[in-house]
Amino acid sequence: MTTNPDGGHAYPTNAYEHDEHGNVIPIVGPGMTLRDRIAIAAMQSIMTWDACGVRTDSKGNRETPAQAAARIAFDYAEAMLAEREKRG
């Protein structure tokens, strides 16, 4: 489907400028990636979980609830992009 590992741009920005002849040239800014947008959506749900205390990740590293939520949100984003790629 895509060769962009971030899934491409979720919300590209559009702007215009003029060349030396007065022609309008569209410029597309990158905006956030689709990976970022999926992680934000996942984060909204993750933040409703119990967030008390310090947690330990799969490698034994201690992390705060905020660090755990951020890591998990991007794990969800990676899984969703991988599934999207498989389905073409």
Backbone as CSV, one residue per row, in Angstrom:
resi,resn,N_x,N_y,N_z,CA_x,CA_y,CA_z,C_x,C_y,C_z
1,MET,0.815,-1.191,0.000,0.000,0.000,0.000,0.863,1.261,0.000
2,THR,1.763,1.363,0.976,2.623,2.537,1.057,4.017,2.101,1.468
3,THR,5.009,2.816,1.021,6.374,2.522,1.442,6.799,3.458,2.562
4,ASN,5.932,4.369,2.956,6.236,5.294,4.035,5.925,4.617,5.367
5,PRO,6.958,4.361,6.200,6.717,3.647,7.452,5.878,4.429,8.454
6,ASP,5.736,5.729,8.265,4.898,6.536,9.149,3.462,6.596,8.668
7,GLY,3.158,5.973,7.526,1.810,5.989,7.004,1.477,7.224,6.193
8,GLY,2.435,8.087,5.976,2.171,9.317,5.236,1.641,10.404,6.149
9,HIS,1.153,11.458,5.567,0.700,12.607,6.346,-0.791,12.530,6.620
10,ALA,-1.146,12.762,7.874,-2.553,12.714,8.272,-3.263,14.024,7.958
11,TYR,-2.615,15.130,8.226,-3.233,16.438,8.017,-2.234,17.379,7.343
12,PRO,-1.957,17.163,6.062,-1.015,18.075,5.409,-1.594,19.483,5.337
13,THR,-0.722,20.438,5.373,-1.160,21.834,5.279,-0.933,22.323,3.858
14,ASN,-1.802,23.178,3.410,-1.681,23.725,2.062,-1.374,25.215,2.134
15,ALA,-0.448,25.625,1.320,-0.108,27.036,1.195,0.250,27.280,-0.267
16,TYR,0.341,28.512,-0.626,0.651,28.853,-2.009,1.673,29.962,-2.046
17,GLU,2.478,29.949,-3.067,3.380,31.068,-3.327,3.389,31.315,-4.829
18,HIS,3.981,32.406,-5.220,4.012,32.763,-6.640,5.441,32.684,-7.159
19,ASP,5.577,32.178,-8.386,6.901,32.180,-8.998,7.187,33.549,-9.606
20,GLU,8.331,33.674,-10.267,8.744,34.966,-10.819,7.827,35.485,-11.920
21,HIS,6.955,34.596,-12.455,6.028,35.002,-13.507,4.612,35.232,-12.973
22,GLY,4.452,35.136,-11.662,3.143,35.343,-11.052,2.267,34.109,-11.006
23,ASN,2.798,32.978,-11.427,2.039,31.740,-11.378,1.928,31.241,-9.935
24,VAL,0.776,30.719,-9.595,0.561,30.186,-8.252,1.162,28.791,-8.166
25,ILE,1.955,28.569,-7.121,2.597,27.280,-6.901,2.097,26.735,-5.565
26,PRO,1.410,25.593,-5.592,0.946,25.019,-4.318,2.118,24.406,-3.554
27,ILE,2.102,24.599,-2.264,3.118,24.027,-1.388,2.371,23.210,-0.341
28,VAL,2.715,21.963,-0.216,2.073,21.110,0.781,3.044,20.911,1.924
29,GLY,2.636,21.328,3.120,3.437,21.101,4.317,3.123,19.724,4.869
30,PRO,4.048,19.146,5.590,3.866,17.764,6.007,2.755,17.533,7.032
31,GLY,2.497,18.437,7.936,1.522,18.147,8.983,2.010,16.978,9.827
32,MET,1.136,16.389,10.609,1.538,15.241,11.423,1.432,13.966,10.593
33,THR,2.178,12.952,11.012,2.108,11.679,10.296,0.875,10.902,10.738
34,LEU,0.506,9.948,9.931,-0.612,9.091,10.294,-0.289,8.326,11.570
35,ARG,0.973,7.918,11.743,1.392,7.236,12.978,1.111,8.115,14.189
36,ASP,1.452,9.409,14.089,1.185,10.331,15.200,-0.309,10.427,15.479
37,ARG,-1.123,10.509,14.438,-2.567,10.659,14.622,-3.171,9.421,15.274
38,ILE,-2.712,8.238,14.862,-3.210,7.003,15.472,-2.783,6.942,16.934
39,ALA,-1.538,7.317,17.219,-1.050,7.304,18.599,-1.854,8.266,19.471
40,ILE,-2.217,9.418,18.934,-3.026,10.371,19.691,-4.387,9.760,20.018
41,ALA,-5.001,9.099,19.043,-6.297,8.462,19.280,-6.179,7.361,20.334
42,ALA,-5.117,6.566,20.251,-4.908,5.511,21.249,-4.668,6.114,22.627
43,MET,-3.919,7.203,22.671,-3.601,7.857,23.943,-4.871,8.293,24.670
44,GLN,-5.873,8.736,23.928,-7.115,9.183,24.556,-7.752,8.053,25.357
45,SER,-7.688,6.851,24.859,-8.239,5.710,25.585,-7.301,5.262,26.701
46,ILE,-6.021,5.205,26.406,-5.038,4.735,27.391,-5.061,5.603,28.643
47,MET,-5.280,6.892,28.473,-5.259,7.801,29.622,-6.442,7.578,30.559
48,THR,-7.441,6.822,30.140,-8.562,6.521,31.030,-8.257,5.318,31.911
49,TRP,-7.167,4.604,31.632,-6.788,3.453,32.439,-6.270,3.929,33.785
50,ASP,-6.137,3.022,34.721,-5.539,3.331,36.022,-4.099,3.761,35.807
51,ALA,-3.773,4.960,36.225,-2.439,5.507,35.964,-1.666,5.762,37.252
52,CYS,-1.901,4.975,38.280,-1.214,5.190,39.556,0.109,4.439,39.580
53,GLY,1.134,5.075,40.117,2.392,4.407,40.376,3.302,4.264,39.175
54,VAL,4.461,3.704,39.449,5.481,3.487,38.436,5.317,2.077,37.899
55,ARG,5.501,1.916,36.627,5.349,0.623,35.972,6.716,0.124,35.480
56,THR,6.751,-1.119,35.059,7.952,-1.706,34.469,7.592,-2.198,33.081
57,ASP,8.419,-1.826,32.076,8.134,-2.269,30.715,8.644,-3.690,30.497
58,SER,8.512,-4.195,29.276,8.878,-5.579,28.980,10.372,-5.867,29.131
59,LYS,11.201,-4.820,29.161,12.645,-5.004,29.321,13.094,-4.764,30.758
60,GLY,12.132,-4.558,31.654,12.470,-4.352,33.056,12.785,-2.906,33.416
61,ASN,12.593,-1.982,32.470,12.847,-0.567,32.744,11.656,0.035,33.469
62,ARG,11.943,0.828,34.492,10.864,1.501,35.214,10.423,2.711,34.402
63,GLU,9.115,2.935,34.392,8.583,4.081,33.668,7.373,4.644,34.402
64,THR,7.194,5.940,34.252,6.045,6.601,34.854,4.788,6.238,34.060
65,PRO,3.614,6.488,34.619,2.395,6.233,33.851,2.365,6.983,32.521
66,ALA,2.856,8.208,32.499,2.876,8.979,31.248,3.802,8.327,30.228
67,GLN,4.962,7.860,30.662,5.887,7.190,29.747,5.266,5.889,29.225
68,ALA,4.599,5.141,30.103,3.956,3.893,29.686,2.855,4.183,28.669
69,ALA,2.049,5.209,28.926,0.956,5.547,28.006,1.497,5.943,26.643
70,ALA,2.562,6.737,26.608,3.151,7.152,25.334,3.699,5.948,24.569
71,ARG,4.402,5.061,25.279,4.960,3.865,24.638,3.847,2.988,24.077
72,ILE,2.816,2.758,24.865,1.711,1.894,24.440,0.962,2.517,23.265
73,ALA,0.773,3.832,23.291,0.070,4.512,22.195,0.793,4.290,20.874
74,PHE,2.122,4.402,20.874,2.871,4.182,19.640,2.929,2.699,19.277
75,ASP,2.865,1.805,20.270,2.757,0.371,19.964,1.469,0.100,19.188
76,TYR,0.361,0.718,19.630,-0.907,0.572,18.914,-0.795,1.147,17.502
77,ALA,-0.161,2.297,17.383,-0.008,2.922,16.065,0.798,2.031,15.131
78,GLU,1.895,1.464,15.631,2.723,0.568,14.813,1.919,-0.648,14.362
79,ALA,1.149,-1.233,15.283,0.350,-2.411,14.936,-0.708,-2.061,13.899
80,MET,-1.320,-0.901,14.043,-2.354,-0.515,13.097,-1.768,-0.257,11.712
81,LEU,-0.616,0.382,11.643,0.027,0.628,10.351,0.479,-0.682,9.705
82,ALA,0.962,-1.623,10.509,1.381,-2.926,9.977,0.182,-3.672,9.386
83,GLU,-0.936,-3.640,10.088,-2.148,-4.304,9.582,-2.653,-3.618,8.320
84,ARG,-2.569,-2.305,8.294,-2.986,-1.536,7.112,-2.152,-1.926,5.900
85,GLU,-0.843,-2.093,6.116,0.066,-2.473,5.036,-0.272,-3.876,4.520
86,LYS,-0.583,-4.797,5.424,-0.927,-6.172,5.026,-2.190,-6.207,4.165
87,ARG,-3.135,-5.358,4.473,-4.408,-5.377,3.767,-4.350,-4.646,2.431
88,GLY,-3.268,-3.875,2.246,-3.067,-3.198,0.964,-4.097,-2.187,0.711
